[in-house]
Amino acid sequence: MDIKEIFKNNESWIKEKLNVDSDYFDNLAKGQSPEILYIGCSDSRVTAEELMGLGPGDVFVHRNIANVVSNLDISSASVINYAVSHLKVNHVVVCGHYYCGGVKAAMDSADLGILNPWLRNIRDVYRLHQEELDGIEDEEERYKRLVELNVQEQCVNVLKTADVQVASKERGIQVHGWVFDIKTGKLIDLEIDFKKILDDIMQIYNLD
């Protein structure tokens, strides 16, 4: 790829937008009021707005390897705080994807250097659900199931945060767990009962 081509593409993109709406960039500059916080994977094949069919200003996005929400990660904590408590989003989506390299790496026994502490978050998910996962003989299906369970546990981590707990009580913010199937393009709602999960964990994680 010639990096200079990106700037040519940018000029074409500007012209295209202005031909449709001469105020496009003026309106963008006025601010944002997204309804959704999207926490997804950094994978280059997965883009939040495109897979949801949404545009600029609709989604506040945070991405990292394997869509992890760690209580030790100030980046994700800051994003959740800003999106939930300041932008007042009404939905938080954690979206994983099948054939995720981060989840695959966590399943392998290998020393990956600086990645080790990050991948440990996913290995902890495996430990929590080891009986179920070890009972899946097909390796690909086990891999896909770990993707789903990782999404579930990262949603639980979202629910543990003070910002989401307050927003849940004050305005009924909703947390969703999704998986994007790269092979089909389909977005899958895992339909996890997060209201029940929230009720179950409050005895331990309630910050009120």
C-alpha positions in Angstrom: 0.0 0.0 0.0 1.2 3.5 -0.9 0.4 5.7 2.1 0.1 8.7 -0.2 -3.0 7.0 -1.7 -4.8 7.4 1.6 -4.7 11.2 1.3 -6.0 11.0 -2.3 -8.8 8.7 -1.0 -9.5 11.3 1.7 -9.9 14.1 -0.9 -12.3 11.9 -2.9 -14.2 11.1 0.3 -14.6 14.8 1.2 -15.9 15.6 -2.3 -18.3 12.7 -2.1 -19.7 13.8 1.2 -20.1 17.4 0.2 -21.8 16.5 -3.0 -24.5 14.8 -1.0 -24.6 17.3 1.9 -22.8 20.7 1.7 -23.1 21.0 5.5 -21.9 17.5 6.3 -18.7 18.5 8.1 -20.2 21.5 9.7 -22.8 19.2 11.3 -20.1 16.8 12.4 -18.2 19.6 14.1 -21.2 20.5 16.3 -20.7 17.5 18.6 -21.9 14.0 19.2 -24.8 12.3 20.9 -24.4 8.5 20.2 -26.9 6.0 21.6 -24.5 3.1 21.7 -21.1 2.4 23.2 -19.5 -0.4 21.2 -16.6 -2.4 22.7 -15.1 -4.6 20.1 -12.0 -6.3 18.8 -9.1 -4.4 17.1 -9.2 -7.0 14.3 -8.7 -5.2 10.9 -11.5 -7.2 9.3 -14.2 -6.0 11.7 -15.5 -2.4 11.7 -18.2 -1.3 14.1 -20.3 1.2 12.1 -20.1 -0.9 8.9 -21.3 -4.2 10.3 -24.2 -2.3 12.1 -25.1 -0.2 9.1 -24.6 3.0 11.1 -22.7 6.2 10.5 -20.6 8.9 12.1 -22.1 10.1 15.4 -24.2 7.0 16.0 -21.7 4.9 17.9 -18.9 5.6 20.5 -16.3 3.0 19.8 -13.6 1.3 21.9 -11.5 -1.6 20.5 -8.7 -3.8 21.8 -7.4 -7.3 21.3 -10.3 -9.7 21.9 -12.8 -7.1 23.2 -11.6 -7.3 26.8 -13.0 -5.2 29.6 -10.3 -5.4 32.3 -10.7 -3.7 35.7 -7.0 -2.8 35.4 -7.3 -1.2 32.0 -7.6 2.6 32.4 -8.3 3.0 28.7 -11.6 0.9 28.7 -12.5 2.3 32.1 -12.2 5.9 30.8 -14.2 5.1 27.7 -17.0 3.5 29.7 -17.0 6.5 32.1 -17.2 9.1 29.3 -19.7 7.2 27.2 -22.0 6.3 30.0 -21.8 9.2 32.4 -21.1 12.1 30.0 -22.5 11.1 26.6 -25.4 9.3 28.3 -25.5 6.3 25.9 -28.4 4.0 26.5 -26.8 0.8 25.2 -23.4 -0.8 25.8 -22.5 -3.5 23.3 -19.6 -6.0 23.7 -19.1 -7.5 20.3 -16.7 -10.4 19.7 -16.1 -12.3 16.5 -15.5 -15.8 15.5 -12.0 -16.7 14.4 -10.6 -14.1 16.7 -6.8 -14.3 16.8 -6.6 -13.1 20.4 -9.0 -15.8 21.6 -7.1 -18.4 19.6 -3.8 -17.3 21.1 -5.3 -17.6 24.6 -6.2 -21.3 23.8 -2.6 -22.2 22.9 0.1 -23.0 25.4 2.8 -20.5 24.3 4.8 -17.7 25.8 3.8 -14.6 23.9 5.7 -12.0 25.9 4.0 -8.7 26.5 0.7 -10.3 25.3 0.7 -12.8 28.2 -1.0 -10.6 30.9 -3.6 -9.5 28.4 -4.4 -13.0 27.1 -4.6 -14.1 30.7 -8.0 -12.3 30.9 -9.3 -14.8 28.2 -7.6 -17.7 29.8 -9.4 -16.8 33.0 -12.7 -17.1 31.0 -11.6 -20.6 29.9 -10.9 -21.5 33.6 -14.4 -20.3 34.7 -16.0 -22.4 32.0 -13.5 -25.3 31.7 -15.9 -28.1 32.2 -18.2 -26.9 29.4 -15.3 -26.1 27.0 -13.4 -29.3 27.6 -16.6 -31.2 26.9 -16.6 -29.9 23.3 -14.6 -32.3 21.2 -14.5 -30.4 18.0 -11.7 -27.8 18.3 -13.3 -25.2 16.1 -16.6 -25.4 18.0 -14.7 -25.1 21.3 -12.9 -22.0 19.9 -16.2 -20.4 18.8 -17.8 -21.2 22.2 -14.9 -19.5 24.0 -15.5 -16.4 21.8 -19.1 -16.4 23.0 -18.2 -17.0 26.7 -15.5 -14.3 26.5 -18.2 -11.8 25.3 -20.4 -12.9 28.2 -17.7 -12.4 30.8 -16.7 -9.0 29.4 -20.3 -7.9 29.6 -20.3 -9.0 33.3 -17.2 -6.8 33.7 -19.1 -3.9 32.2 -21.9 -4.5 34.7 -19.4 -4.4 37.6 -18.5 -0.8 36.8 -19.9 2.1 38.9 -20.9 4.1 35.9 -23.1 1.3 34.5 -24.6 0.4 37.8 -25.6 4.0 38.4 -27.0 4.3 34.8 -28.9 1.1 35.2 -30.7 2.5 38.2 -31.2 6.0 36.9 -32.2 5.3 33.3 -32.2 1.6 32.6 -29.1 1.4 30.4 -28.9 -1.9 28.6 -25.9 -4.2 28.1 -25.7 -6.5 25.1 -23.4 -9.4 24.1 -23.0 -9.9 20.3 -20.8 -12.0 18.1 -20.0 -11.2 14.5 -19.6 -14.2 12.2 -16.9 -13.3 9.7 -17.7 -16.3 7.5 -21.3 -15.2 6.9 -21.3 -11.5 7.9 -24.1 -12.2 10.3 -24.4 -10.3 13.6 -25.6 -12.7 16.4 -27.3 -11.6 19.6 -26.3 -14.0 22.3 -29.5 -13.0 24.2 -27.8 -13.2 27.6 -30.0 -12.2 30.5 -28.0 -9.4 31.9 -30.7 -8.2 34.2 -30.4 -11.6 36.0 -26.6 -11.4 35.9 -26.7 -7.9 37.4 -29.0 -9.1 40.2 -26.8 -12.1 40.9 -23.6 -10.2 41.2 -24.9 -7.2 43.1 -24.3 -8.9 46.5 -20.5 -8.9 45.7 -20.0 -6.0 43.2 -22.7 -3.5 44.4 -21.0 -0.1 44.7 -24.0 1.8 46.0 
